[in-house]
Amino acid sequence: MYSLTVSSTQLEHQHSSELSPAAAFRNNYYLSQQQEDDDIEKKVNSSRLLSKLAPMRAKLSKKTNLDHLWQTSTLPLRRSVENHSIRKKKDFDCNHDFVVYPALLSKVAYAFKENMVVSTKSKDSITYHEVFDGRDAVNKLASIIKTTDRNLAVLIGRALYHQKFFHDVNYEHSLRDSLNELYQFKDTTEKLSSDSAISINHTEKLPNGVFTLLTDCYSATCTRDNTCYSVLCPRRLNQQTQNFLSEENEQRLWINTVPKNVLNTLSLNEKRRQENIFELIYTEKDFVDDLIYVEENWILPLLSHESIPTDRAEQFVNDLFWNLPEIRQSNALLLADLLHRQQLDKVVDQIGDVFLKHTSTIFEPFVKYGSHQVISKYIFETEKSTNLAFAKLVETIERSPKSRKLELNGYLTKPTTRLGRYNLLLREILKHTPKDHPDHTFIPKVMHLINHFLERVNEESGKTENKFSLQVLEKKLSFKKVNNQEIDGLDLLSSDRRIIMKGPLKRKGSGNTEASELQIYVLDHCLLVMKSKFFDNFENYKLYKKPIPLALLAISLPDQAKRSSSILPYNRSSTGSFYSSGSTDFLPPVITNKNGYPISFIHLGRQGSGSITLYTSTLASRKKWVDTIEKYRHSIMEKVKVFQMIDISDQYFNSFNKVNCAAAYGTSMMIGCDHGVYLKKFILNKDEDDDEGIVRILSIDKVSQIDILEGPKLMLILADKILYTYSIDTLFDENNNYLASNIVSTSISSPSSTSKIKTIRESSIKSSTSSSAESHDSKNRFTKTLCKKTQVRKLSSNVSFFKVGKVFDKTSPNEPIERTLVCFVKYNAMTSTIRALEPYDDSQDAKKKKRKSNHLGLFMRNSTDVLRGFKDLYIPGEATSIQYFKNVICVGSAKGFQMVDIGSAGVQSVLDPNDENHNFISQRETLKPVSMFRHPDGLILLCYNEIAFYIDKKGRRIRPGWIINWEGYPTAFAFHYPYILAFDSSFIEIRDINTGDLTQVIPGNNIRCLRPDPSDTIYCVMEDRRTGNELLFSLKYMI
């Protein structure tokens, strides 16, 4: 499974040794003055054993219409080439989690597959998915068999390779200890098949055999350094085999085809250039011969073989090989010109013009072929698994000498890999071409055109692979029900649907049952958890859980409960801190059971299916899952983001001093917490302040609500159900600038410090052990002391909540008067009393003062002269919210939204009782009114804890078919046209107020809106359970 990508940086910086073993040999030939030390020579001798153990491939010899050119050329016959150069040893740590007997290939294979992490890597400008490199494979194998001998690890890896446990992505050679060689497990392609007729047992898929070099000798005195007497001792056989192996050189070099008198006339740079040209021509001949082999030994036999029914043989061959004959025909023309140019002179002067002649025509078929290759592999594997006769034919052809024991998949891959290597070969030629040579002009043009074709192949193959994989998933997913509930909206065949990641994860077994695998698909819009079932020998998927929308998906790591079990917070450094090697927040946990490393996928919201915990076999595999999902979720959130989180504080507050409320005043911010009121100062250079610019201005417990009256510069504070006023004149001057001396004199150390936490804990313990009477007396003494020492005045006790707003009073004989009111609610067993206060205005004449003076004024006279009583309003039941509208106050209560006229004090329902569209509300007992907002069009949006809908000014339902069903359980709302924000404890859902569509989701832990129905800045807070701190932030609208 791969696609082609082009990177000019990769083409310029890739080392020439990556081209082929011949290129590596040439470099050693022309730099032979550098001698190898004894240690390297010993490794080379050892590597000869690897070459002898690898099966040799016979030379393909077929007569073609190009033979008259080929026979006259000096190119050598092609042979199987193995580059056995072994890199120097490097220190590595053995993973002691692997406990296997290394001589048993099945045990080694299982441990290798379970612990080898596959990823996306590039080779020869081609990107391959689900692969691993040779260096990682050797490291893992050496760790499994507990050895530091990398050659031995390569040997056992090749034993697995020859049983087709994994393969080189180009199907060219066996395992090499190199970062540049990529490999893929055999079942990577097979797992696409939805028509597998055979359910193979897990152990039957693994290689079998005994690797004798790692078996133990029966003699107790036998060691690797001092072997025993037995001629059959495995260690003695190993040494004898290494001593008697002869050296074999299978390199193909241009220097061997040119007379020495010609070589002597050429410079070193020109010799290298001719070697590169020589390699380009003979590899092109190899490529064309391979395609001819496929036509003669695969395509033609399959058209007439009895294993494929006659009525579908032609279609099957066409789908399998696609336009491969067309590629062979076009490349044969290129090869003919190259061979002709080589015949003119053994020293080829120019080659760029030949490629430039063919580039615009011969590479177009590569685009068509590359986009279809994933389908070809799927068809091939499916037919093999369902048609035993075809599988037997495939085995016969692949074992014939003509195939050089190369699988058909290897030949099907060659056109795509060949296109990716043209520029690498041409780049090497260009590197050794003089600047005044014509090729220095032609070759860059050719490379640019090839890059264009590579980009097209990459684009088309990516689209086809994604589309085809979705078609396979649609075919497999025949059961789209969960708990007998039909699942709609997957839309798997949509043109814009994408697969982000897929693979199996283990589910924890119950009792004595073993863990089973679930198939996980991460799509561009949701996560699917499915279980594989076989019906009539056909594999099907059944939904195991409801699809989880990515916007409502949260990830938790259960084994990190003490550090990071919380949901990964949006817009913060989440996944990186878990796995960064330099992070102290993450320590790899010790597995205490056989299941592996857990990941919990959590479906947020009331419609969610809860959480499911699955297991990966390695820590690196879990990291890949988490990183991939979080990275993609973050990318899509950034695209649809309408509100941005602006950090205010992430270290000052914590679980011992939680933030409960906030209010803005000028450029400053007032913060109410469990242990006082704090001021967030505006700081130009934040790094200079260790306390994040936060100081405590008032020591008072259980602050639940604060607000600011900017006119009289008065702060309203609700703490422990007691409502206070606090003059902020001492904090700011006339221009609202900070009076630093006053602030500093009341500041204390950060509550996040150890001493502060200890003080809070001790005070909490003392408070919990004191009697209720002592607690009541202490509260009264504290209130009196506070009022004496500061400008804090008590307004009322037993206050549930308060709200500040403006409303028009129409009782005035002249024009309506806009009044700023402070309404606080006191609830008794039957009714709620809403006491409305009004800031006192000295400009009012004596007559108005007298008219407004009443028993309420007498009640307030002893508390403050700034706020005067305006009116008492009464609501049946418990009031839970207050909203100010033009000339009425709307109150949410157990009976729904009530409307109170401030003039007549009359109470009536906001909803029209005669409107039948409201009947559904009485049928939903769990509905609770929360907030009301006015739309710019004059409509009113009623927000309940479960739904939201529109009414007109008379309380009648507007848009009967329009309704918002909240995903979560919102306890607060904020309105910023054209969006409505609903605050659930686990996430904030942001919707378009016109369409009701979900636009953005911000996940978190214990999220709270710090001010009910904010009309300006939206302040919020969430918990960071990794650190125990409170994350204080605001939401900024992205205009």
N, C-alpha and C positions, 0 to 999 in steps of 0.2 A: 504494500500500500504506500504509494508515494506520489509526489507531484514534483514538477520541475520548477526551480526558482533560479534567478540570475542575480548575481552580486558581483559587480565589478571589483569591489574590494577583495572578495575571495579570489577572483581570477588573478589579481595582481600579486597577491601575497602567498598563494598556495605553493608549497615547495615542489620542485620538479620530481622529487622521489615519489610523489603521489601518483604519477602518471602510470607507471607500470614497473614490474621487476626489472625489465630491460633498462629503463632509465636509471634506476638505482645502481645497476651494475656498471653502467657507463660512467656515472659519477665516481665510483670506486676505481675504474680503469684509468681515467684521466687524472685522478688525484692519488695515484698509487704510492706516491712518496710518503704518504702518511701511514706509518706502520701501526698495526694493531698490537696491543700489549698481550701478554700471556693469558690474561683472564678472558679477553674477548676471543682469542684463538680457541681456548677451551670450549667456550660457548658455541662457536661455529662448528667444532667437531661434534658437539652434542646435538646440534641442529640437524646433522646429516641423518640421524635416526628418525627425526620427524619426517624428512623427505622420503625415506624408504618406506615408512609405514603408511604414507598417503597413497591411495590408488592412482596409478598412472593412466593417463588418457591416450588413446591411440590417435594418430593423425588422420583427419578426414581427407579423403582423396576422391574427388569427383570431377568428371569431365564437364566443362562448361564451355560456353561460346567465347570465354576469355582465356582459354588454355593456351592458345597460340601466342598470346602476349605474356602470360604467366611463365610458360616454359622457357622463354628467352630471357626472363628477368633473373636477377641474382638473389632474389629473396629466398631465405631458407624455409624449409618446411616448419609448420607450426607444431609446437608441442605444449604439453601442460607445463606451466611455469610456476614454481613455488619460490617465494622469497623467504628464506629461512634466517635472515639476519635477526639476531636476538638482541634486544636492547639491554643495556646495563641494568643490573639489579638496583632496585630502589627499595628503601625501607617502607614497610607497610605493616599495619596492625592487623593481626588475625582476629576475626570475629569469633569469639568463643561461644556464640549462641548455636553454632552448627556442631552437632555431634553425630557423625556418620562414619561408617566404615568405608574408607576411600576406595577400596578395591571393588565395591559393588556399584556398578554404573547406575543402576536404578536409584540407589540412595543419593548418589552424587547429583544425578539429574534432577531429582525432586528438590533437593536443597538449592541447587543452582536456579531452577525455575522460580522457586518461591522467593528468593532473595535478590534476583537480578532485576533491577529497575530499568524499564524501557522508557525511552523518551523520543523526542524529535531531534534528529541530527542531519547534517548536510555532508555530502561527499560528491566531489566533481560537479559542484553547482546544482546538485539535485538534493531535494529535501526528502528524507525518509521518516516515516512515522513508526512508532513502537519498535525502536531498534536500540542496540547497545553496541559500544565499540569494543575492539579486541583487548585494549588495555584493561577496561573494567571487567571484562569476562575473565581474564587471567587473574586479576586481583581476587575476584570472588572465588574462583576455583582453588587458588592457592590457599585462601582462607578456609575453604571447606575441607580440603584434605590436609590442612595443618602443615604446610610446607613453605619454605622460603625459596625453593627451587622453581623458578618461573618456567623453565623448560619442561619440568614434570607436569606443571599445571596445563601447559599448552598440549602436551601429549594426551592427557585425559580429556581435555576439551575437544581434541580432534577425534577421539574415540566416540564422543557424543555426537560430533558433527557427522561422522560417517554412518551413523544410524539415523540421520536426518532429523535429529532433535532440534537443530537450528541450522541456518544457512547464511552464507554471504549474500548481501542484498543484490549483488550482481551475479550470483551463482557461479563464481569464477574460481574460488580457492577456499581452503579450509581455514581453521582458526589461526590468526596471527596476533602476536603481542604488539598491537599498534593502535594508536588513537585514531588513525586515518581509515581503518577498516571497520565497516559496520556489518552487524549481523542481526538476524530476525528469527524469532522462534517459528517453528514450522506451522503451528496452529494459528498464526496470525491471520492467514488468508482463509484457512478452513472454517474459522469461527463465523465467517460471513454467511455460510451456507445455511439456508433455512429448510433444505430438503434432505438433511442428513438422515439416511435410512438406518444407521447403526448407532446405537447409544453405547459408546465405548467406555469401559471402566477406566477410572482415573489412572490406575497403576499400569493398565495395558498400553497407555500412550507413551510410557517412559521407555528409554533404551534399557536393554538387558545385557548382562555380560559381566565377566570378571576381568578387571584390569590387573594382570598378573604382576606388573611392575610394583604395585602397591600392596600386594598380598604379603603377609608376614611369613617369615621362615620359621619352621618348627624348631630349629636349633636355638637354645636359649643364649648361646654365646655368639650368635651371628649378628653382626652389625653392618651398616652400609660401608664403613671404613675397613672392616676386617671380616670378610665373608667366610662362611663355613665351608666344609669339605664337599658338600653335595654339588654334583654337576647340574642338578635341576633347581638349585637355589635361585629364587627370583632375582635377588640382588646380583648374583654372579652372571646370570643371563643378561641382565641389563648392562653390566660392564663389558661383557664379551661382545655384545651387539654393537656397542658404541666404538669399540676398538677396531672392528673389522669392516666397518662401513666405508665404502669408497666414495670419493667425491664425484658428483655429477654436475655438469654445467650445461644448462639448457637455454642459455641466453642467445638471443638473435641480434647480431650486431652488423652494422654497415661496414665496419672496418675489415670484416672477414670476407667481404665480397669485392674489395677494391685492391688492385695491385699496389705494392709498397711504393713504387716510383710515383704513383699518383698521390698517395697519402703524404709523401715527403714534400710535395709542392703546396700543401694546404696548411693554413694556420690552425692553431688549436681551436679557435672560435668557429672556423668554417667546418672543421671535423664534427664538432658538436651540432652544428646546424644540419649537416648531412645526416647525422644519426637521427635527429628529430624528424626530418623529412622521411627518412627510411621507415621509421616507426609509424608514421602517419599512413604511409602507403600499405605496409604489410598488415596493419590492423584494419584498414579499410577492406583489404582482400579477405581477411578473416571474417569480417562482418558480413560481407556478401556471401561467402561460402556457408556461413551459418544459416542465412536466410534460404539459400538453395537447399541446404539439408532439411530445413523445416518443410519446404514445399514437397520434396521428393519422399521424405520418410514419415511425414505426418499428414499433410493436407491430402495428397493423392490417396494414400491408403485408407484414410478415414471416410472418404467419399464412397468407397466401395466395400468397406469392411462390415461384416454382419453384426458387429457390436452396436452399431448405430442404425436404427431403422431407416429404410430407404426414403421414406416420405419426409424425414426431417434431417437427413444427413447433410444436405447442402446448406440448409439454414444453420445447423449446428456448426459446421466448419466456418461459415461466414462470421457467425457471432464470436467464435473462438479466436480466429486468426485475423479477422477484420480486414484491413488493407495492407497486411504484411507483404503480399506479392507485389503490390504497387511500390512499396519502399524498396524492395529488392530490384525492381526494374529501373527506378530512378537512380539508385546508388551504383548500379552496374555501369551506368553511363559515366558517372564521376570516376569510378575505378578505371574504366577504359582509358580515359584521358590521363589519369595519373600514371598508369603503367606505360602509356605511350611517351609521356614526358620523361619517364625514367629510362626508357630504351634509348632516347636520343643521346644521353650522356650519363655515365655512372655518377658524375657529380652534377646533381640537379641544380640548375641555376635559379629557376623561378617556379613557384608553385601557387602564389596568391591569385594569379590570373585564372588558373584552372578552377579554383574554388569560386571565384567571383562570377565565373560563367555559369555555374550550376546552382549557386546558393538561392537564387530567387525562385527556383522551380523544384529542386529535389527535396527541400525540407518541408514543403507544405504537407506532404503525406504524414510526416512525423506528428503534426498537430492533430490530425484526425485520429491517428493510432493512439497517441498518448491519452487522449480524452476517453478512449474506450477500453483501456487496458484493465482497469479494475473490474469491468464487466466480464472481460475474457477470463480472468483468473477465477472469478466467481462461477462462471459456467463450467470451467474445467474441473474445479473442486467438487461442484455439485454433481456433475456427471460421474466422476470417479466414485463418489460415495453412494450413489443410487444405482449404478450400472456396473455389476461385477465383471461382465465381459469386457467392458471398456477399461476398467481398472486393470484387468489382466493384460490387455493389449498395451496399455501405457507402460506397465512394468517391463514388458518384453522389449519394447522399443527403447526405453531408457537404459536398459542393461546391454543393449547391443554395442559392439565396438564403435560403430559409426557415431553414436551419440556422445562418445567420450565420457560416458556415465554422467552426463549432465541432464538434469531434469528439464521437462518441457517448460516449466516456469522460468528457468534460466534463459531459454531461447526467446520466450515471450517478452522478457525484460530487456533484451539486447537493443532493440531500436531506441528505446527511451534513454538508456544509459549511453548509447553511442552519440546521440545528439548532445548530451551534456558534456561529453569529452572532447568534442571537436575544438572548442575554444581553448581547452587546456593544452592540446597538442599544438595548435597554431600559436599560442602564446609562447611556448618553448622555442618554436622556430623564429618568432619575431624577436625574442630575447637575444639570439645570436646572429641576427641579420643586420648588416651595416646600414646606417641611416640613409645613405645615398642609394640604396638598393631599391628597385621597384616594389619588392615585397613589403618594404617598410610603409608603403602607401596602400597596397592592395589588402594585406592581411588585416589591418584595423577595420577596413570597410567590411570585410567578410565577417569578422567577429561581431561587429555591430549588428549586422543582419541576423546572425545566428542568435544573438541575445534577444532580438525581437521575436524570433520563433520560440525560444525558450519561455519567454514571458507568456506567449499565447498558449503554449502547451500547459504551463502552470495554471493559467486561468481556467482553461477548458477542462483539464483533468480534475482540478479541484471542484468545479461545479458538478461534473459527472459523478465523481466519487461521492460527494455529499448527497446528491439526488438519488443515486443508486442505493446508498446505505439507508436512506429514508424509505425507499420503496421496499427494501428487504425488511426493515423494521415494521412497516405497515402490513406486510404480508405475515410476519411472525405474530404481530400483536392482534390476534383474532379475538381475544377476550378483553373487551374494554369496559368491564364492570368491576366495581369494588363494593363489596357488601350489597350486591344486587342493585347497585346504583350505576346507571349508565354514565359514562364519562364522555363528555363532548368537548370540542374546542381544541383538540390536539393538532388537527390540521397538518398532519405529517407530510402531505404532498404539496404543501404550499411552496410557491417559487422562492420565497425568502426564508424558508425554514433551514436551520443549520444544526449539525451535530458538533458540539464543542468538545465532548469527551465521552468515552464509553468504556466499559470493562466490568468484570465481575468483582464483587465484594462478598465476603463471607458473613453469614448470619449465625449468631451464637446458637449452638445446639442446646436442646433441653434434655435434662436427665442424662441418659447414656447415649443419646443420639449424637452423631457427629454434626459438625457445622456444615450447613449447606450454602450454596452460592446463589446470589441474586444478581441479576444483570442490571447495571446502572447506566442510564443514558442521560447525559446532560445536554439538553437542547438549548436553543437560543432563547426560549421562553419558559421552559419548565424543566424539572428533573423527574425522570421516570424510574421507578423501582419495580422490577418485574421478576417473575419466577419462570424458569424454563420448564416446559412440559413436552412430552412426546406422545403424540396421538397418531396411530397408524404409521409409525416410523417417521413421522414428520415433526420437526421441532416447532413449537409455538411458545409465545410469551403470554403470560397472564399478569395483569397489573396486581402487584402485591400491596401497594399503597396508592392513595389518590395522587395524581400528578401534583407536584409542588411548584407553583410559579416562582421563578427566580427572585422576583421582587419580594416574595414572602418566605424565602428560604433563609434559614440561619444555620450555622455550623457550630457545633460544640465538640470539645475534646474531653470526654469523660475522665480519662486517666490523668488529666491535668487539673483535677478538682481543686487542689489547694492553690493553684496559680492562675489557671486560665480556662476554667470550665464555662465561663460565660459565653454568651453569644458574641461573635466577633462584631465589634462596633463598626458602623459605616463611617467612611471618610477619615479613618484613623489607621495608624500603623498596627495592623492586626496580625495577619499571617506571618509577616516577616519577623516579628518579635518572637514568635513561637520557635522558630527554627534557626535563627541567626546564630552562627557559631560564637559570636561575641556577646550574645544576650544572656543575662542571668535569669531572665524570666522563664527560660525553658531548659529543662534537664530531661534527657531521654529516659522515659520510665522503664522500670524493670517489668517484663511481662510475667504475670503471676498465673496465667492460664494459657491454654493452647490456642486460643482464638486469634491473638495477634494484637494489632494496634487499633483502637476503636475510633470511629468517627460517628457522631450523632447528627443526622439531618433532621431539622426541626421545621415543621410547617406552621408558620405563625398564623394567628387569626382564629376567629370563631368557626370558620369553615375548614380549618386545618385538621389534618389527621394525626396531630401530635408529633412525636419524634420516633425515629428508628435508628438504632445503633448497629453499624456494620463494621467489619474488621478488615484491615489490610495486613499483608504478611510482613511488611517491613515499614520502618519509620519513614524512609525516603519515599516509599509509595504513598503513604498517607500525606506527606508533604506535597507531593505532586497533585493529588486530588484536591486538597484544600487550596493550594496556590492557584490552580487552574480555575476552579470555580470562583474563588474570591476575585481573581484578576478580571475574569469576564464580567462578573456581576458589577464590579466597580466601573468597568468600561461602559456598560449599558446605562448604569445610573448616571454617569457623567454626561451621557448624551441627552438624557431626558431630564436632567436636574433643573429645577426651577427655583429651589431654595438651597443656599449654601450654608454650611455650618461654620460659624466664626467662633473660634475658641476664646473663652474669657478666663477660665481657670481650670487647671487639671491636677493641681497638687495641694492647694490650700485646704480644701474641704474634704471630709471623709465620712465614713459610716458612723463615726461618733459625733459628728457635727454636720448633720445633713442640711442641705439647702431646701427651703420650703417655698420661698416666694422672692420676688424681685420687683423693682420699680426703677424707672429711668428718671433722672433729674439733670437736665442740661447734658453735659458731656460725662456725667458721672452715673453711677449705678448703685442703688441701695439693695442689699441682699439680706433677707431674713432667714435665720438658721435656728437650729435647736438650741443654740447657746448665745444668741444675741443678734444684733443688727450690724452689718458690715458695710463699709463704703469701698467701692472699687474706684480708685483714682485713675485719672487719665495720665498715662506715662508715655513720654516720648521715647525713652530708651528703656525697654522692659528688662533688659539683662541686668540693669543696675539695681533692680529691686528684687530681693530674695523672696519677698512675700507676695509677688505678683501684683503689687500696688494695692493690696487689700488691707484695711485696718478695721478694727472693731470700734464702733462709735457708741454702742449701747449694750450693756450686759443685761440680758433678759432672756429667760428660757421659753422654749416652745413657741417661737414666733411662727405663725401660720399664714399671715397675710400682712402686706404693707402697701401703702399707696401715698402719693404726693399731691398735696394741694399747692400748686405753684404760686398762686396769688398771695396767700398769707404765709407762704413758706412753712407749711405744716406737714409733718409726716404722720400718717395714721398707721397704728401698729396694733394688730390683733395677736395677743400672746396668751396662751392658756385660757382662751375664751374671754379675755379681758381686753377691751378696746381702749387704747391710749392715743394721746396726741403728743407729738414731740416737735419742738421748734428747731428748725435747721438753720436759724439765723447765725448760730454760733459756729457753723461749719463753712458758711459761704458769705462773701461780702456782697455788696449791691450788684456787682457784675457777675455773680455766681462763680467767682474764683475761689479756690480752696484757701481756707485759713489753716495753713500747715501746722502752726503751733498748737491749735486746738485739736487737730486730728492726731498729731503725734502724742499729745499728752494722754489720749485715751486709748492708744493702740496697745496691743499685747502681742506676744509671740504667736507664731502660726499654730493653729490647732492641729496641724498635721504632724507636729513634732512629737517626740516620744513623751516629753514631760506633759504636754497638753493632753495627750491621749490618756495618760495615767491619771491626771487630775479629773478628767471627765468620767473615767471608769470609777474612780473612788467616789466621786459625787453621786454617780448613778447607784452605786452599792448602798451608800448612806441613805439616799432617797428611798430606795426600795425597802430598807429595813425600818424606816421610821413609821410611826403610826399615822393614821389619817388625820387625827386631831393636830398632831405636831406639824404635819405637812400643811394643814390649813392655816395654822398660826404663822408658820414660817412664810407662807405666801403673803399673808396680810402685812407682816413686818417688812418683807422685801418691797412690797408695793409702796408702803408709806415712806420707806427710806429712799426709794428710787425717785419718788415724786418730790421729796425735799431736796435732794442733792442735784437733780437735773431738772431741765425744763420739760419733764414728762408729766402729763396730767391724765388721770383716769376719766374716761367718758362713761363706760358702762361695763357691767359684767354679764356673764352668761350669754355672750354674743356668739351666734353661730358663724356668721360671715358678714361682710359689708361690701358695698359697691359705690364707687364715685362716678357721677355722670351728669349730663346736662339735659334739661327738659324745659319745654315751654309751658308757662302757667297762664291759662286762658281766663282765670278768674279776675284778672285785672280789668278795671272798667275801661281802660284805654287799650293800647296794643298789648299782645301777649308778652310776658316777661320771661326771658331765658334765665333759668335758675341753675346754679351748680349745687347739686345735692349730695349728701353723704347718707346713704341708707344702710342701716345695719339691722340685722334680723335677730329676734329673740323668739325662741320657740317654746311653747308649753304643751300640755297634753292634747289640746284640741286645735289651737290656732297658732299662727305665726304673726308676731307683731313686727311691722316694718317701721322703724322710727327714722324719719327723714330730718336731717340737719342741714343747715345752710350757713356757709361762711358769712360772718357779719361784715357789712359794708358801712363804714363811717359816714359815707355821703348820703345815706338814707335820712330823710327828714324825720322829725320827731313824730309826725302823725303816723307814718308807716311803722315806726318802731312801736308805737302804742297799739296800733291795730294788730301787729304780729305778736305782741307780748301776751302770753297766756300761761296756763299751768305748765306747758312744756318749757317755756322760758325759765320759769322758776326752778324746774328740774335741772336745767343746764347751767344755772347761774353759778353754782358752786364749783363747776368743773373748768370752764374756760369761757372767756369773753369772745373768742374767735368764732366758735361755732354756736349758732342759736337754733333752737328747736323750730321746725317748720310744720310738721304734721305727723300724726300717727296713722298708719294704714294697717288693715287687718286682712289676713288671708286664711281661709280654712285649710287645715293640714299643715304639713311641714314644708316650708319654702326651701328650695335647694339652689336657686339661681335668680339673678336679677339682671335685666337688660333695660336700657333707657331708649325710648323711642321719642318721637316728636313731642307729644303731649301726654304720653302714658308711660307707665312703668310695667313691664312684662315680667311676671314671676313664674319660674318653674316650680311645680309642686307635685305631690303624689297624684293630684287630680288633673295634671296636665299643665299646659301653659295658661296662666291667668293674666288678665289685663286690668290694671288699676288706674283709674283716672285720678290725678293728683288734686284736681279741683273738687270733685264731688266725692272722692274716695270710694266710688262704686267699683265693684269687682264683677267681671264677666269672663267667660271663656274666650280665648283667642280664636279657637276653631268655631265655625258656624255649625250649631247643633242640627240644623236642617239639611246640611250637605251630606248626602248618603255616601260620598266618597271617603268620609272619615270613619265609616263604620268599622273598618278593619282595625282601627286603633284600639277599640274597646275589646277586641278579641285577642290582643297581645298583652298579656298581663305583665310581662317583663319589661315593657317599654318605660323608659324614664326620660323626661324632658331635661335637656341640658342647656342649650343655647338657641338664640334666634339672631338672624342677621338679615339686614336689608340689602337686596340686590339693587344695583343702579337703575334698573328698569322699574323699580317700585315694588317688586315682588318681595315676599318674606320667606326666607329659608328656615324651616323648623328642623333643628338637629336633636334627635333623640340618641340614646345610647346604642341603638341598633340600626336605625334608618334615618333618612332625611328627605324632605319633600317641600314643595313650594305651595304657598297660599297667597291670595290677594289681600287687599286691605280690609276686606269684609270677612276674612277667615274662610273663604271658599277654596277648595282644592284647585290648583292650576296644574296643567299637564298631568292628567290622571295616570298616564302610563309611565311617567318619569319618577323614579325613586332611586335613592342611593342606599344600598345595603352595605354597611360598613364591614370591612374585613376583620377588624378587631373589636375590642370592647372599649370604645373611647370614653374617657371621663372628662375631657375638656376639648374645646375647639378654639380655633383662631381663624380669622377671616382676613384675607388679603386678596382683593379682587385681581384676577378672576379665579382664585384658588381658595379652597376650604381645607384647613388642616385639622385632622382628628388625632388626638393623642391617646394611644393605647400604651400600656406599661411596657410592651415589647417593641413597639415601632410607632412611627408617625406616618400616617397615610395622607397623601396630598392629592386632592382631586380637583378637576376642573369644575367650577361651579355651574357652568352652562351645560356641559355634556354629562357630567357625573363620572367621567372616565378617570381611572386611577393613573396618575401621572408620575408620582415618585413615592418611594418608600424609604424611610430612614430607620433602620433597625437599631436596637440598643437594649440596655438592661435597666428596668425600673425608670422609665422615662416619665418626667413630669413637666407640665407646663407651669411656669412660675407665676403666671398672672392670668386669671380667667378672662376670656374673650378680649385679648389684647388688641388695641386699636393702632398701636405704633410698633415699637420693637417687640419681637417675639422672643422671650427669654425661656430657655429650657435647661434641664439638667438630666443626666443619666449616670448610672453607676459603672465604674470600671472595676469589675471583680478581680481582675488580675492584680491590681494595686490597692484596692479598697478605697480609692479616691472618688470624689464626686466630680464629674466632667460638666462644668458649667459652660454653656454656649448660647449664642443667639442664632436665629435663622434670618439670613439676608436674602431678599428677593433678587433673583438674577434677571435684570431688565434686558 
